[in-house]
Structures are given as C-alpha cells and as structure tokens.
Amino acid sequence: MTLRSADEASPSVSVRYRDESVREICLERLRLADFAESAPWRRVRSVHGQAHYSGSYASATTGGHVVYESRLELARLLLADFDPDVREIFAQPCQVKARVGDRTRRHVPDFLLATRSGTVRVVNVKPADRLDDPKIAEALAWPGELIQRHGWEYEIWSGGDQIVLENVRFLAAYRRPGIVPERELEQAWQQTADGEPLAVVEHRLAGGRPVYEIRPAFMALIWSGRLVTDLSRPLSGDSVLWRHQ
C-alpha cells in the first residue's frame, strides 16, 4: 500500500454540518474543533428487511442521539458512553479521501471519540471474521495509517468481553440524569463503604423495604463511575463496591 505524498495529492477530510453545508479540510490542518456542530456523513435509515440493525442511541455523554448501523457498532457505542474519559462522540464523523497507489480512495469511519485526557481516537467497527478478507483489511489499513500519521489514535474494534458488555447494557438503563432522584443517589453513596458487597449495602439502606426499590440508585452510581465494581463478572449481590472520589 502506497500513500502518495502531500505534493501529489494531499489527503483531505470532508465534514458535513447540521445546516447541510460540507467543508473539505486538508488532513494536516484538521482539528477536533472542526467537528463542532457536525452531522453524520451518511443518513442512517431503518428499512424493513434490511440486513443491518441500525438506529439512534440516546447518549449520556453527548446529551443527544448518536447513530449506529449494526448491533456491533451499538456495543462499541455503549462502551464509549460508559467510559468516563470519553467526553465527545461523533458517529460517521467525516469522509476521508486520499490517493492510494494509483487510485483515489474514500472512507467513512464509524466513530470519532474525544477524551478528557486529550486524545482523539478514530474507531472502525468490523466483525472479526471479516478481517481475514484482504480487501477489507486493506480498506481499513490505509485510513488508519493516515490517522496515526496525523497524531490521532486508530482502533479497529471487533467485539469485547461478553460479560462486560452485558453488564454495561444493563447499567445503561440508568444512564440518564433524573432516572433516580438525587436524594436517593446521595443516600446510597453515603451508605456505601469500600469493599462491601452490593447486597450488604442494599439491605442496610432498604431498612425493611423491598431491596428492588433502592437498587436503581446503586446501578446509576455505577454507571456514572461514582461507584466501581468488577464488571468482568456478572453483576449480583456479591459484586464488591468501591467509592470513586
């Protein structure tokens, strides 16, 4: 794979904005700020009988909806929304164009993630069994080379630990502010001591009430990161809780 030098054909990125305008930016001048007020490059539609499962996810991180085009993309999106270091999520953020060999190539990444630690990560989601296809591997390789050369991170994601994913899917039901009253969240926070199993804290806080009435507060605290536990094991009363300051 040969990427032409900038003097032959400078790689560029096209960004679509909410007002339907499109801006083409030389890759070397691209900044995170260029994605402010941007819209997904493609319009995602759900059509009866289509092969892919697409939709729109209400993100706690962005406070808005983020589109996805497959269940695998939704799984990566959930993990990004759960990650406390991720502060911005853009789906189908742009179209990358570059001269690769003797051809002009175009590529639309699946996600762009901006983190609180200052990194920018471009993510492509693809099932593991398709990465063995040389055409797909090459189609993912050249944009990755460009992105890394630009100083941003590049990730090809094919799935994660299924127990972690199931736990995060469950916790996502408690992601929106206001789902659990703030007073109940603070009571659960104050009642939790580091190293205690969830069931012990629940019974102490319940005070004779059914445990299911106060469990949402703990789930919301885990989602927000104020409480942490080992999500590589199924969530249960045995899950040990730790307060994250």
C-alpha positions, -999 to +999 in steps of 0.1 A: +000+000+000+014+033-011+001+067+001+010+095-022+030+124-008+012+157+000+026+175-031+010+149-053-024+147-037-029+159-001-052+137+019-084+155+029-114+151+051-149+163+043-172+171+072-210+176+069-227+201+093-262+204+107-270+232+083-263+207+054-231+225+044-200+204+037-164+216+043-134+199+029-103+202+051-067+192+043-059+164+068-028+181+081-050+211+092-078+190+107-086+197+143-112+184+168-129+218+167-138+212+131-164+187+142-184+212+163-220+213+150-212+185+126-237+158+115-231+122+104-218+119+069-245+094+059-281+094+069-290+062+088-324+048+079-342+017+092-359-002+064-380-034+068-360-064+058-326-046+057-296-068+065-281-044+092-296-034+125-294+004+126-308+031+149-302+060+172-288+058+207-296+084+234-261+091+247-255+103+283-221+116+272-233+139+244-268+146+257-282+138+223-286+110+199-258+091+182-265+069+152-252+034+146-255+009+117-252-025+134-255-042+167-217-044+169-215-006+164-241-002+192-220-023+215-189-001+209-211+030+213-223+017+247-188+012+259-178+047+248-208+062+265-199+043+297-162+054+296-157+083+319-127+095+299-148+100+267-163+135+265-174+136+229-188+110+205-192+116+167-207+089+145-197+087+109-177+119+116-163+125+081-153+112+048-115+107+043-101+110+008-066+101-003-046+089-032-036+053-025-014+039-052-029+049-085-065+053-071-084+079-052-099+062-022-127+073+002-136+061+036-161+070+063-150+059+098-177+046+122-168+068+153-146+096+165-141+098+202-126+128+221-113+121+256-108+142+287-071+132+287-067+150+253-065+122+228-087+118+197-095+082+186-110+072+153-128+038+155-138+014+129-161-015+138-159-047+119-168-083+128-136-104+134-145-130+108-144-103+081-109-090+090-094-120+072-107-107+039-077-090+023-099-063+006-115-054+040-081-054+058-066-031+031-097-008+032-092-004+069-054-001+068-049+030+047-071+053+067-055+040+098-021+049+085-033+084+077-050+090+111-020+078+131+003+099+110-019+128+119-012+121+156-046+106+164-053+071+177-068+045+154-088+015+166-104-015+147-129-030+171-144-064+166-161-071+200-152-073+237-158-093+268-194-105+266-199-103+304-187-067+305-209-058+275-240-074+292-233-055+324-229-022+305-261-028+285-279-034+318-264-003+335-273+018+305-309+018+316-298+041+344-277+065+324-300+094+321-300+122+348-332+122+368-340+085+364-331+082+401-338+112+424-307+129+436-316+124+472-317+086+467-283+087+449-267+106+478-282+082+504-268+052+485-234+070+482-232+078+519-242+043+529-216+026+508-183+016+524-153+004+503-151-033+499-187-041+508-208-065+486-238-048+469-263-070+488-250-059+522-253-022+514-287-027+498-302-043+528-287-017+551-302+011+530-335-006+524-344-006+561-371-032+557-383-020+523-380-043+493-344-042+480-356-037+444-368-002+454-334+011+462-313-009+437-316+016+409-296+041+429-266+018+430-269+010+393-270+047+385-239+053+407-220+025+389-230+039+355-218+074+365-185+060+378-191+072+414-191+035+424-169+009+407-170-028+407-156-057+387-177-058+356-158-088+342-181-108+365-219-108+362-235-080+384-251-095+415-254-091+452-219-104+456-204-076+435-180-057+457-183-019+456-157+008+459-163+046+460-146+066+433-138+101+445 
